[in-house]
């Protein structure tokens, strides 16, 4: 165990306490702000197609107004491959499929019209559980294809 002691003159005690209190308040504000951001993402409600399109647009994506595919499936009670690997991609953007284990999930696939450097062939998958977004990705199939998060890519100008 390590014990530190410090001698503070009585005149400076109030100043030291004020600095410590200010530091604690700032730390609390930072923590609460981080929680508010994650709560906001979790509170997004996607009740209909308009909500889903607006959500994707809020992330920077322009998509066709109607999905090219809609699929509903039951997520297993425990995540196994390939869901475990896919959930790693989701963790990078603040999602967690494990929160919906054993529940009905809907996947909506939209055609992306503004992927940088690709005029066609790019799709956005959005997974919704109980009206909340729980996963998503941008996908381009083919030999030079890719799968990435819903985070809009930075372009070098």
C-alpha positions in Angstrom: 0.0 0.0 0.0 1.3 3.5 -0.9 0.3 6.5 1.2 1.0 10.0 0.1 0.9 13.0 2.4 1.0 16.6 1.7 1.2 19.6 3.9 -1.0 22.5 2.7 -1.1 25.8 4.6 -4.5 26.7 5.9 -4.7 29.7 3.6 -4.4 27.5 0.5 -6.7 24.7 1.7 -9.8 26.3 0.2 -8.0 26.8 -3.1 -6.8 23.2 -3.2 -10.3 21.9 -2.3 -11.8 24.1 -5.0 -9.4 22.7 -7.7 -10.2 19.1 -6.6 -13.9 19.8 -6.7 -13.7 21.4 -10.1 -11.7 18.4 -11.4 -14.3 16.0 -10.1 -17.2 18.0 -11.7 -15.4 18.1 -15.0 -14.8 14.3 -14.9 -18.5 13.7 -14.1 -19.6 16.0 -17.0 -17.4 14.1 -19.4 -18.8 10.7 -18.3 -22.4 11.9 -18.4 -21.9 13.4 -21.9 -20.6 10.0 -23.1 -23.6 8.2 -21.7 -26.0 10.7 -23.3 -24.5 10.0 -26.7 -24.8 6.2 -26.3 -28.4 6.6 -25.0 -29.3 8.7 -28.0 -28.1 6.0 -30.4 -30.0 3.4 -28.5 -33.1 5.5 -28.4 -33.4 5.9 -32.2 -36.7 4.4 -33.3 -37.1 3.1 -36.8 -40.8 2.3 -37.1 -41.2 2.6 -40.9 -39.4 2.9 -44.1 -39.2 6.7 -43.9 -37.5 6.4 -40.5 -34.9 3.9 -41.9 -34.1 6.0 -44.9 -33.8 9.1 -42.8 -31.5 7.3 -40.4 -29.2 6.2 -43.2 -29.2 9.7 -44.6 -28.3 11.1 -41.1 -25.2 9.0 -41.4 -24.3 10.5 -44.8 -25.7 7.9 -47.1 -28.0 8.5 -50.0 -30.2 5.5 -50.7 -33.0 4.5 -53.0 -36.4 5.2 -51.4 -37.4 1.5 -51.2 -35.4 -1.4 -49.9 -34.3 -4.0 -52.6 -34.7 -6.7 -50.0 -36.4 -7.2 -46.7 -35.6 -10.3 -44.6 -36.8 -11.4 -41.1 -35.0 -14.0 -39.1 -34.7 -15.2 -35.5 -31.3 -14.5 -34.0 -30.0 -17.5 -32.1 -30.1 -17.5 -28.3 -26.2 -17.4 -28.3 -24.0 -15.8 -31.0 -21.9 -18.3 -32.9 -20.1 -17.9 -36.2 -20.7 -16.1 -38.5 -22.5 -13.8 -36.1 -19.5 -13.5 -33.8 -17.3 -12.2 -36.5 -20.0 -9.9 -37.8 -20.6 -8.6 -34.3 -16.9 -7.5 -34.2 -17.6 -5.2 -37.1 -20.7 -3.9 -35.3 -18.8 -3.2 -32.1 -16.6 -0.7 -34.1 -19.7 1.4 -34.6 -21.4 1.1 -31.3 -23.8 -1.8 -32.0 -24.1 -5.1 -30.3 -26.1 -8.0 -31.8 -25.9 -9.9 -28.5 -28.5 -7.5 -27.0 -31.1 -9.2 -29.4 -30.2 -12.8 -29.0 -33.3 -15.0 -29.3 -35.3 -12.2 -30.8 -36.8 -11.5 -34.3 -34.5 -9.2 -36.4 -35.4 -7.6 -39.7 -32.7 -6.8 -42.3 -33.5 -4.0 -44.8 -31.1 -3.7 -47.8 -31.0 -0.4 -49.7 -29.1 0.6 -52.8 -26.5 3.3 -52.0 -26.2 6.0 -54.6 -23.4 8.1 -53.2 -20.5 5.8 -52.3 -17.3 7.7 -53.1 -15.7 6.3 -56.2 -18.4 3.8 -57.0 -21.4 4.8 -59.1 -23.2 1.4 -58.6 -23.1 -1.9 -56.9 -23.1 -0.7 -53.3 -25.7 -1.6 -50.7 -26.5 -0.7 -47.2 -27.9 -3.4 -44.8 -29.7 -2.1 -41.7 -30.7 -4.6 -39.0 -33.6 -3.6 -36.8 -34.8 -5.3 -33.6 -37.9 -4.0 -31.7 -37.8 -0.8 -33.8 -34.2 0.0 -32.9 -31.1 -0.2 -35.2 -28.9 -3.1 -33.8 -26.5 -3.6 -36.7 -25.6 -2.4 -40.2 -23.0 -2.4 -42.9 -22.1 -1.2 -46.3 -21.5 -4.0 -48.8 -20.2 -4.3 -52.3 -20.1 -7.8 -53.8 -17.7 -9.0 -56.4 -14.0 -9.5 -56.9 -13.1 -6.1 -55.6 -15.9 -6.0 -53.1 -15.9 -5.0 -49.5 -17.9 -4.9 -46.3 -17.6 -2.0 -43.9 -19.4 -0.1 -41.1 -22.2 2.4 -41.7 -19.7 5.2 -40.9 -19.5 7.4 -44.0 -15.9 7.2 -45.4 -13.7 10.2 -45.3 -12.6 11.4 -48.7 -9.3 13.0 -49.5 -10.0 16.3 -51.2 
